[in-house]
């Protein structure tokens, strides 16, 4: 059994409004929490649960933040962080350190403990590994999402976040690198795309001009309804997808 699950995806925007309200309205999601702890990093945030996976948007509220530098460097394109839960983030981080992947930040707010790996070494995006003591249930307590986060779960419009897309000029190399960090064996799909499989989501790695977290795939009840909601908010649909907060949201039904 794989001791690793996708817990949270973090996107970054210049401002929370209207990105958060647009995601909520289009995808039929509710905000469960705004975490005061991110203020020490010069950020504000909002978290929206998609089943047991949290979708977070952060925005800088002062100059000189890591998220602000990310926006400047990337031109606002690309997701910021993939956050995974496991039983022992320190041992997994030590394994990554031995590969030359540095630890960028350690968050220790008992019962929550997280280790963020340096994005330059991870390539494409930050990877965070975390654990909440006494909470191995993905629907159990998870301090970054607030005390009552499961009450905000809605599934009438969006059923699940099923896939994270990365891109790279060398997708096989990036897939192998993330596979080594996460201790997962990449596989080649029938369409030639590289994929890492977690118990609750997939990480797809496809060709692209530069390395970044390029998209998220959602299982929705009615893709046409979600597409209409996106158009009503001023987003251009291209087949089954639209772009928001620097990443492509792909809809599957």
Beta strands, then each sheet from edge to edge (+ up, - down):
strand 1: 5-12
strand 2: 31-33
strand 3: 43-50
strand 4: 53-60
strand 5: 81-85
strand 6: 103-109
strand 7: 112-117
strand 8: 126-132
strand 9: 158-168
strand 10: 187-188
strand 11: 194-197
strand 12: 202-207
strand 13: 212-220
strand 14: 241-244
strand 15: 247-252
sheet 1: 2+ 3- 4+ 1+ 5- 8- 7+ 6-
sheet 2: 10+ 11- 12+ 9+ 13- 15- 14+
end
